[in-house]
Amino acid sequence: MSVHRSPFERLRTKFDESEPQCRQCGSQPADAGWRVTTSGRRVRYQFVCPTCDAIETKEIRLG
């Protein structure tokens, strides 16, 4: 049985499966993940480092 997932869910899974590394402190937390928010024509993926609280944002604009 196949499970239908939106393109946004698949992209989030791809981000989650990558080896996250904080660009600020270099930490590689194993339990960190990406948070997804949407607002109108934008989809924003954010990674918050649990070590130093730095935030990395990737945004997709829908046109």
Secondary structure, DSSP 8 states (H G I E B T S, - for coil): ------HHHHHHHHHHHS----TTT----TT--EEEEEETTEEEEEEE-TTT--EEEEEEE--
